[in-house]
Amino acid sequence: MQAQSLSAAHSLYVLYETLSDETQQLFLQELLLKQRQKIELSLKHKNKPLENRFADICGILTSEKSVSLEEMEQAISEQGLERFNDCR
């Protein structure tokens, strides 16, 4: 799932880069407005632990499973092979 999210995020950034400067500015203004709304909403929910509120605001992803650097490298290599393998 993480690889799909990373791929989607990269694709969205590539799309963002193709936009005109004016459209990029409008997009960023809306993004900042939404982040501001998240912060305000998070501050209203004071019963949540501070760490969780901070993670919600910043969009920090947490995972219950940890992986080694070798496992990450293997996953990235496999994804690269799948993307660039023309034989399929």
N, C-alpha and C positions, 0 to 999 in steps of 0.2 A: 504494500500500500504506500509506503514511504517513497518508493521509486516512482510510482504513478503521480504522487503529489509533487515531487521534484520536477518531473517532466512537464506536468501541467503548469507549474509556476514558471518554468523556463519558457514554455510556449507563450504564455501570457505576456512575459517580458519582451519577447521577440515581437509580438503584436504591438505592444506599447511603443516600442522603438520605431515602428513604421508610421505612427501617427504624426500629424503635424504638431509643431510646437504649441500652437493654441489649444489643440485637443489634449495634448499631454498636460498642459497647465490646468485645464478644466478637470481632467481626471484626477490629478494630484489634489486639487481643491476639494473635490468630493471625497477622496480617500481620507484626507485630513479631517474633514467634517465628521465622517463616520467614526474615525478613531477618537475624536473628541467626545462624541456621543457615547462610545464604549466606556471611556474614562468616567464620564459623569454618571453613567448607569452603575459602573463598578463601585464608585464612591458611595452610592446610595445603598449598596448591599454590604453594609459593614459587618454583617454576621458571618461573612466568608473570611477565612484566614487571609491575611495580607499577601502571603506568597501566591495564593490562588488568584487573588484580584490582580496582582501584578502580571502573572502569567496570562490571564485573560486579556488584559490591556495590550500586552506586547505580542500576543499571538504565539507564545512559547508553547511548543509541543513537548509533552512529556511521554515517557515510555516506561512500561514496567519491565521490559527486557533490555539488558545491555548487551552490546556486541563488541567484539575485539576489532582492532584496526585491520587485522587480516580478513575477518569476515566482511567488513565494509568494503575493502579492496576487492574481494572476490565478487561481491554483489554488483559493484560498479563495473567490473570487468565483464561480467555476464550480461549486464544491461547493454554495455557498449557492443558486445558481440551480436546481441539480438537486433540492435538498431542498424548496424552496418553490414549485416550478413545478407548479401544479394542473392544467395542461393535459395532462399526460401520462397 
